[in-house]
Amino acid sequence: MAAFQTLNRDELLKIKDELEKEYEKIKGLGIKLDMSRGKPGKDQLDLSMGMVDALASDHSFVGEQGIDCRNYGVLDGIVEAKRLLSEMIECPIDNIIIYGNSSLNVMYDTVARSMTHGVMGSTPWCKLDKVKFLCPVPGYDRHFAITEFFGIEMINIPMNEDGPDMNMVEKLVSEDDSIKGIWCIPKYGNPTGITYSDAVVKRFARLKPAAKDFRIYWDNAYTIHHLYDEEDKQDHLIEILAECEKAGNPDMVFKFCSTSKVTFPGSGIAAISASKANLEFIKKQLTVQTIGHDKLNQLRHYRFFGNFDGMKEHMKKHAALLRPKFAAVLTTLDRELKDADIASWTNPVGGYFISLNVHNGCAKDVVQMCKDAGLVLTNAGATYPYGKDPYDSNIRIAPSFPTPEELKDAAHVLCVCVKLATVNKMLTGEK
């Protein structure tokens, strides 16, 4: 297929007619597929079934500290869970608090605490005239939903191939003390799959924010979610806490993680890692908020994996299931869209998403066409604050839930819709 941009009007009309016939045929197939969220498939969930019985084998619920995990206590998590997750996100064991099942909940709590009680003695954000957050885009819709919920103004920061536009980040945070944070997914980002370069991480660590209570919200959700076992095919991220310490900014980062896509989504364990000063401030809230999180769940995670090496072996099983799913989508995109030269997409080596950029002004049309044909995608605009993609071009693809065969069909539907929406846009004179 020739590049669409090289075709005249008559050639575009001919392709439009062919695509409309193909689209109507697809609609008649009764397809029902959902690629709207990064949900693990049943085959991935089955990998963790041994955890259900992890505490039943010896009927011992006492951890290394002599604590009966069926009872109250241990506010910041049992040492076994701390050790496991501190290795997972590469932080000292003394710089982590284990929470419940959701890192999103920990991030929400962190913003809420800042609103009501400030950050380590600063003025509570609710008492300020204006609070702003920087938002690398395209990004994670649930991050943006948290800050929108609290009425925090969000500022788009463009993503480059090695991370956010740091020139823009450095300028804004140094000049505006109402900017209190930035959302980051530094490894295998949602939806781009981008991992921040060493230079970007070091520039984050050396930021000179005007606001003393500025924090980097470092959501390391996909830190061990490689698609390939070979190290030379994996992305590597340098550790932000250590870099901040070296740069003289030890308190500037909150790092979040969970096992939601490692074991069971909704039944995993989550954590926050930060400086000891930050953690002491956080514990003041925790002592009021809870007597302790689910230690039985923490213990069964530890017993199931044994150690971090066990977790890494477990992740290789996830990768083996995910690789053919990503390949099914990427192969179809290459075959059906590359020569048309009407879209671009990422080819990640980890994470859960593929980011597709279509012709400006077409994303909403593509998503709606797909929905009408039985394929549900993430809403167009969801990867931007307030659900407003200024270019109406970005679409998040989540290949994890359907089977590889289903994904081949889904990707074909998507490609037909991309081509049809683009042709329609071009025929209106908007090339």
LUMGU-816871 format. One record per residue (C-alpha): residue in three letters; x, y, z. Coordinates in pm, whole numbers. Example, Ala and Ser with C-alpha at 12.3 -4.5 7.8 and 13.67 -1.06 7.14 Angstrom:
2
<"ALA", <1230, -450, 780>> <"SER", <1367, -106, 714>> 
//
This chain:
431
<"MET", <0, 0, 0>> <"ALA", <130, 343, -95>> <"ALA", <170, 615, 167>> <"PHE", <-165, 788, 204>> <"GLN", <-3, 1130, 181>> <"THR", <104, 1059, -179>> <"LEU", <-245, 969, -305>> <"ASN", <-477, 1200, -495>> <"ARG", <-845, 1247, -413>> <"ASP", <-970, 980, -653>> <"GLU", <-727, 726, -509>> <"LEU", <-833, 815, -155>> <"LEU", <-1201, 775, -249>> <"LYS", <-1130, 431, -392>> <"ILE", <-950, 324, -74>> <"LYS", <-1233, 469, 136>> <"ASP", <-1486, 255, -53>> <"GLU", <-1276, -59, 0>> <"LEU", <-1224, 16, 369>> <"GLU", <-1594, 82, 430>> <"LYS", <-1681, -257, 280>> <"GLU", <-1417, -425, 498>> <"TYR", <-1542, -239, 805>> <"GLU", <-1904, -345, 748>> <"LYS", <-1786, -704, 708>> <"ILE", <-1600, -681, 1040>> <"LYS", <-1906, -540, 1216>> <"GLY", <-2103, -843, 1103>> <"LEU", <-1864, -1086, 1272>> <"GLY", <-1995, -1017, 1623>> <"ILE", <-1650, -954, 1771>> <"LYS", <-1641, -891, 2148>> <"LEU", <-1295, -797, 2272>> <"ASP", <-1180, -566, 2551>> <"MET", <-836, -401, 2539>> <"SER", <-929, -102, 2752>> <"ARG", <-709, -174, 3054>> <"GLY", <-384, -351, 3136>> <"LYS", <-545, -652, 3300>> <"PRO", <-346, -974, 3325>> <"GLY", <-500, -1265, 3139>> <"LYS", <-629, -1578, 3312>> <"ASP", <-310, -1761, 3213>> <"GLN", <-109, -1503, 3407>> <"LEU", <-335, -1525, 3711>> <"ASP", <-293, -1902, 3711>> <"LEU", <82, -1856, 3764>> <"SER", <22, -1741, 4122>> <"MET", <-228, -2004, 4234>> <"GLY", <35, -2162, 4457>> <"MET", <13, -1854, 4675>> <"VAL", <-339, -1951, 4781>> <"ASP", <-194, -2242, 4979>> <"ALA", <137, -2077, 5074>> <"LEU", <37, -2050, 5441>> <"ALA", <-135, -2387, 5466>> <"SER", <165, -2616, 5424>> <"ASP", <305, -2584, 5775>> <"HIS", <21, -2392, 5944>> <"SER", <274, -2145, 6082>> <"PHE", <169, -1782, 6079>> <"VAL", <462, -1652, 6283>> <"GLY", <716, -1446, 6093>> <"GLU", <1088, -1397, 6148>> <"GLN", <1028, -1127, 6410>> <"GLY", <820, -1368, 6619>> <"ILE", <501, -1183, 6528>> <"ASP", <180, -1382, 6481>> <"CYS", <65, -1240, 6150>> <"ARG", <-298, -1321, 6233>> <"ASN", <-297, -1052, 6502>> <"TYR", <-261, -676, 6532>> <"GLY", <68, -493, 6500>> <"VAL", <368, -414, 6276>> <"LEU", <259, -79, 6135>> <"ASP", <512, -58, 5852>> <"GLY", <516, -422, 5734>> <"ILE", <686, -747, 5832>> <"VAL", <1057, -769, 5762>> <"GLU", <1012, -1049, 5507>> <"ALA", <789, -830, 5290>> <"LYS", <1019, -531, 5336>> <"ARG", <1316, -735, 5223>> <"LEU", <1129, -871, 4918>> <"LEU", <997, -537, 4793>> <"SER", <1306, -336, 4882>> <"GLU", <1502, -564, 4649>> <"MET", <1230, -533, 4389>> <"ILE", <1258, -153, 4379>> <"GLU", <1626, -129, 4477>> <"CYS", <1607, 62, 4803>> <"PRO", <1748, 0, 5153>> <"ILE", <1521, -210, 5372>> <"ASP", <1497, 80, 5621>> <"ASN", <1357, 311, 5353>> <"ILE", <1030, 131, 5284>> <"ILE", <680, 97, 5429>> <"ILE", <461, -195, 5322>> <"TYR", <95, -108, 5266>> <"GLY", <-213, -296, 5153>> <"ASN", <-302, -420, 4807>> <"SER", <-277, -106, 4593>> <"SER", <0, 141, 4509>> <"LEU", <-269, 367, 4360>> <"ASN", <-422, 386, 4707>> <"VAL", <-81, 479, 4853>> <"MET", <-42, 757, 4593>> <"TYR", <-391, 885, 4668>> <"ASP", <-313, 885, 5041>> <"THR", <11, 1071, 4979>> <"VAL", <-164, 1348, 4789>> <"ALA", <-452, 1359, 5040>> <"ARG", <-210, 1386, 5334>> <"SER", <-32, 1673, 5160>> <"MET", <-366, 1848, 5110>> <"THR", <-468, 1824, 5475>> <"HIS", <-136, 1824, 5664>> <"GLY", <127, 1946, 5421>> <"VAL", <463, 1780, 5358>> <"MET", <704, 1753, 5652>> <"GLY", <581, 2072, 5818>> <"SER", <490, 2276, 5510>> <"THR", <160, 2458, 5471>> <"PRO", <-126, 2217, 5394>> <"TRP", <-206, 2244, 5026>> <"CYS", <-574, 2303, 5099>> <"LYS", <-476, 2639, 5253>> <"LEU", <-292, 2756, 4941>> <"ASP", <-447, 2961, 4663>> <"LYS", <-307, 2737, 4392>> <"VAL", <-150, 2391, 4373>> <"LYS", <-7, 2252, 4047>> <"PHE", <136, 1922, 3925>> <"LEU", <346, 1846, 3621>> <"CYS", <215, 1561, 3408>> <"PRO", <434, 1393, 3145>> <"VAL", <212, 1306, 2849>> <"PRO", <95, 1071, 2726>> <"GLY", <67, 927, 3074>> <"TYR", <-141, 725, 3322>> <"ASP", <-505, 825, 3347>> <"ARG", <-541, 719, 3710>> <"HIS", <-255, 949, 3815>> <"PHE", <-434, 1238, 3651>> <"ALA", <-764, 1137, 3812>> <"ILE", <-611, 1172, 4160>> <"THR", <-484, 1524, 4108>> <"GLU", <-802, 1628, 3928>> <"PHE", <-1010, 1494, 4217>> <"PHE", <-830, 1726, 4457>> <"GLY", <-864, 2026, 4227>> <"ILE", <-492, 2040, 4151>> <"GLU", <-405, 2216, 3826>> <"MET", <-221, 1988, 3585>> <"ILE", <42, 2102, 3335>> <"ASN", <132, 1886, 3035>> <"ILE", <501, 1797, 2994>> <"PRO", <589, 1640, 2657>> <"MET", <762, 1301, 2662>> <"ASN", <1081, 1252, 2465>> <"GLU", <1232, 914, 2377>> <"ASP", <1438, 917, 2698>> <"GLY", <1180, 1063, 2935>> <"PRO", <1004, 1394, 3008>> <"ASP", <1123, 1723, 2856>> <"MET", <1363, 1811, 3138>> <"ASN", <1434, 2161, 3009>> <"MET", <1068, 2239, 3062>> <"VAL", <1054, 2057, 3398>> <"GLU", <1361, 2237, 3534>> <"LYS", <1235, 2578, 3424>> <"LEU", <885, 2538, 3564>> <"VAL", <976, 2395, 3905>> <"SER", <1248, 2655, 3961>> <"GLU", <1019, 2947, 3884>> <"ASP", <682, 2850, 4034>> <"ASP", <647, 2755, 4401>> <"SER", <287, 2645, 4346>> <"ILE", <418, 2341, 4157>> <"LYS", <423, 2071, 4423>> <"GLY", <487, 1753, 4230>> <"ILE", <533, 1560, 3909>> <"TRP", <390, 1222, 3814>> <"CYS", <649, 979, 3676>> <"ILE", <642, 621, 3551>> <"PRO", <1016, 591, 3495>> <"LYS", <1041, 237, 3363>> <"TYR", <836, 85, 3079>> <"GLY", <597, 378, 3114>> <"ASN", <221, 371, 3073>> <"PRO", <141, 397, 2783>> <"THR", <469, 468, 2601>> <"GLY", <688, 186, 2733>> <"ILE", <968, 443, 2765>> <"THR", <1235, 406, 3035>> <"TYR", <1405, 722, 3160>> <"SER", <1769, 756, 3064>> <"ASP", <2047, 793, 3322>> <"ALA", <2080, 1159, 3227>> <"VAL", <1710, 1225, 3285>> <"VAL", <1712, 1054, 3627>> <"LYS", <2016, 1256, 3734>> <"ARG", <1851, 1579, 3619>> <"PHE", <1547, 1489, 3828>> <"ALA", <1772, 1435, 4129>> <"ARG", <1940, 1774, 4077>> <"LEU", <1618, 1974, 4045>> <"LYS", <1610, 2303, 4234>> <"PRO", <1240, 2353, 4301>> <"ALA", <1108, 2683, 4427>> <"ALA", <868, 2489, 4651>> <"LYS", <1035, 2324, 4951>> <"ASP", <751, 2071, 4957>> <"PHE", <794, 1970, 4593>> <"ARG", <808, 1592, 4547>> <"ILE", <872, 1358, 4257>> <"TYR", <599, 1093, 4252>> <"TRP", <805, 803, 4114>> <"ASP", <560, 524, 4028>> <"ASN", <791, 231, 3956>> <"ALA", <500, 2, 3870>> <"TYR", <676, -196, 3598>> <"THR", <1026, -218, 3741>> <"ILE", <1058, -597, 3689>> <"HIS", <806, -634, 3406>> <"HIS", <1049, -725, 3129>> <"LEU", <925, -892, 2812>> <"TYR", <1259, -1062, 2751>> <"ASP", <1480, -1272, 2979>> <"GLU", <1808, -1160, 2825>> <"GLU", <1955, -862, 3009>> <"ASP", <2074, -697, 2689>> <"LYS", <1708, -683, 2577>> <"GLN", <1590, -524, 2901>> <"ASP", <1581, -157, 2994>> <"HIS", <1779, -49, 3298>> <"LEU", <1687, 238, 3528>> <"ILE", <1926, 395, 3776>> <"GLU", <1796, 431, 4131>> <"ILE", <1640, 770, 4209>> <"LEU", <1672, 771, 4591>> <"ALA", <2048, 723, 4573>> <"GLU", <2078, 991, 4305>> <"CYS", <1877, 1238, 4513>> <"GLU", <2098, 1163, 4814>> <"LYS", <2411, 1230, 4608>> <"ALA", <2261, 1553, 4473>> <"GLY", <2180, 1684, 4820>> <"ASN", <1802, 1634, 4775>> <"PRO", <1736, 1323, 4988>> <"ASP", <1374, 1415, 5066>> <"MET", <1259, 1504, 4715>> <"VAL", <1116, 1171, 4599>> <"PHE", <838, 929, 4686>> <"LYS", <881, 594, 4514>> <"PHE", <581, 362, 4479>> <"CYS", <544, -1, 4376>> <"SER", <316, -303, 4410>> <"THR", <284, -668, 4314>> <"SER", <-52, -610, 4147>> <"LYS", <62, -751, 3813>> <"VAL", <316, -984, 3971>> <"THR", <66, -1193, 4168>> <"PHE", <-306, -1114, 4194>> <"PRO", <-435, -766, 4099>> <"GLY", <-636, -638, 4393>> <"SER", <-471, -889, 4627>> <"GLY", <-106, -792, 4607>> <"ILE", <109, -584, 4838>> <"ALA", <215, -224, 4781>> <"ALA", <488, -4, 4922>> <"ILE", <628, 345, 4941>> <"SER", <1002, 410, 4954>> <"ALA", <1143, 747, 5058>> <"SER", <1394, 914, 5287>> <"LYS", <1373, 831, 5657>> <"ALA", <1252, 1185, 5726>> <"ASN", <965, 1146, 5481>> <"LEU", <875, 804, 5621>> <"GLU", <865, 930, 5980>> <"PHE", <622, 1202, 5875>> <"ILE", <407, 945, 5692>> <"LYS", <401, 713, 5994>> <"LYS", <238, 987, 6202>> <"GLN", <-66, 950, 5978>> <"LEU", <-46, 571, 5965>> <"THR", <-61, 537, 6343>> <"VAL", <-402, 705, 6327>> <"GLN", <-521, 552, 6001>> <"THR", <-448, 184, 6071>> <"ILE", <-312, -60, 6326>> <"GLY", <-136, -241, 6044>> <"HIS", <-198, -376, 5698>> <"ASP", <-265, -736, 5599>> <"LYS", <35, -926, 5737>> <"LEU", <-100, -1264, 5626>> <"ASN", <-92, -1142, 5267>> <"GLN", <259, -1008, 5320>> <"LEU", <369, -1342, 5466>> <"ARG", <215, -1553, 5191>> <"HIS", <388, -1340, 4925>> <"TYR", <719, -1404, 5096>> <"ARG", <653, -1776, 5142>> <"PHE", <542, -1812, 4779>> <"PHE", <853, -1647, 4634>> <"GLY", <1106, -1733, 4904>> <"ASN", <1326, -1443, 4798>> <"PHE", <1370, -1193, 4517>> <"ASP", <1532, -1453, 4294>> <"GLY", <1208, -1648, 4317>> <"MET", <1015, -1340, 4213>> <"LYS", <1243, -1286, 3912>> <"GLU", <1189, -1646, 3799>> <"HIS", <814, -1591, 3836>> <"MET", <834, -1283, 3614>> <"LYS", <999, -1486, 3339>> <"LYS", <679, -1691, 3326>> <"HIS", <475, -1372, 3285>> <"ALA", <708, -1258, 3007>> <"ALA", <670, -1587, 2821>> <"LEU", <293, -1537, 2815>> <"LEU", <305, -1167, 2724>> <"ARG", <564, -1178, 2444>> <"PRO", <338, -1348, 2185>> <"LYS", <58, -1107, 2273>> <"PHE", <271, -801, 2208>> <"ALA", <411, -967, 1896>> <"ALA", <61, -1032, 1760>> <"VAL", <-26, -662, 1781>> <"LEU", <308, -524, 1665>> <"THR", <333, -762, 1368>> <"THR", <-14, -660, 1251>> <"LEU", <59, -291, 1291>> <"ASP", <378, -332, 1087>> <"ARG", <205, -529, 814>> <"GLU", <-104, -314, 778>> <"LEU", <1, 41, 868>> <"LYS", <372, 83, 809>> <"ASP", <358, 140, 433>> <"ALA", <54, 366, 466>> <"ASP", <268, 601, 678>> <"ILE", <-32, 728, 874>> <"ALA", <58, 619, 1229>> <"SER", <349, 551, 1461>> <"TRP", <375, 326, 1763>> <"THR", <614, 218, 2033>> <"ASN", <788, -120, 2041>> <"PRO", <846, -167, 2415>> <"VAL", <1067, -430, 2577>> <"GLY", <865, -429, 2898>> <"GLY", <551, -308, 3070>> <"TYR", <192, -357, 2966>> <"PHE", <116, -114, 2687>> <"ILE", <179, 0, 2332>> <"SER", <130, 367, 2253>> <"LEU", <-23, 435, 1911>> <"ASN", <-21, 780, 1755>> <"VAL", <-259, 830, 1465>> <"HIS", <-332, 1125, 1234>> <"ASN", <-417, 1439, 1434>> <"GLY", <-789, 1464, 1494>> <"CYS", <-852, 1092, 1441>> <"ALA", <-810, 916, 1776>> <"LYS", <-1169, 964, 1897>> <"ASP", <-1305, 847, 1562>> <"VAL", <-1081, 539, 1565>> <"VAL", <-1183, 442, 1919>> <"GLN", <-1552, 488, 1840>> <"MET", <-1526, 288, 1517>> <"CYS", <-1353, 8, 1705>> <"LYS", <-1622, 11, 1971>> <"ASP", <-1897, -11, 1708>> <"ALA", <-1713, -312, 1562>> <"GLY", <-1693, -487, 1901>> <"LEU", <-1343, -386, 2012>> <"VAL", <-1324, -177, 2330>> <"LEU", <-1013, 40, 2368>> <"THR", <-909, 292, 2632>> <"ASN", <-1101, 615, 2574>> <"ALA", <-924, 857, 2342>> <"GLY", <-781, 1140, 2551>> <"ALA", <-741, 924, 2862>> <"THR", <-361, 949, 2845>> <"TYR", <-381, 1327, 2901>> <"PRO", <-497, 1533, 3201>> <"TYR", <-870, 1607, 3204>> <"GLY", <-912, 1350, 2923>> <"LYS", <-813, 1614, 2668>> <"ASP", <-554, 1514, 2411>> <"PRO", <-475, 1846, 2238>> <"TYR", <-393, 1659, 1915>> <"ASP", <-661, 1387, 1942>> <"SER", <-398, 1143, 1823>> <"ASN", <-289, 909, 2106>> <"ILE", <-442, 565, 2167>> <"ARG", <-330, 327, 2441>> <"ILE", <-322, -39, 2343>> <"ALA", <-336, -297, 2624>> <"PRO", <-254, -642, 2481>> <"SER", <-239, -843, 2806>> <"PHE", <-594, -975, 2851>> <"PRO", <-699, -1132, 2516>> <"THR", <-533, -1440, 2369>> <"PRO", <-271, -1403, 2091>> <"GLU", <-524, -1524, 1833>> <"GLU", <-783, -1277, 1955>> <"LEU", <-521, -1003, 1942>> <"LYS", <-450, -1071, 1576>> <"ASP", <-819, -1010, 1503>> <"ALA", <-830, -708, 1734>> <"ALA", <-523, -551, 1575>> <"HIS", <-670, -600, 1227>> <"VAL", <-991, -426, 1336>> <"LEU", <-784, -144, 1481>> <"CYS", <-582, -105, 1161>> <"VAL", <-891, -93, 942>> <"CYS", <-1040, 176, 1168>> <"VAL", <-716, 378, 1168>> <"LYS", <-702, 374, 790>> <"LEU", <-1069, 458, 746>> <"ALA", <-1062, 744, 998>> <"THR", <-747, 883, 833>> <"VAL", <-891, 870, 484>> <"ASN", <-1206, 1044, 603>> <"LYS", <-997, 1317, 764>> <"MET", <-783, 1361, 452>> <"LEU", <-1086, 1388, 228>> <"THR", <-1205, 1684, 433>> <"GLY", <-880, 1857, 336>> <"GLU", <-700, 1799, 667>> <"LYS", <-392, 1606, 552>> 
//
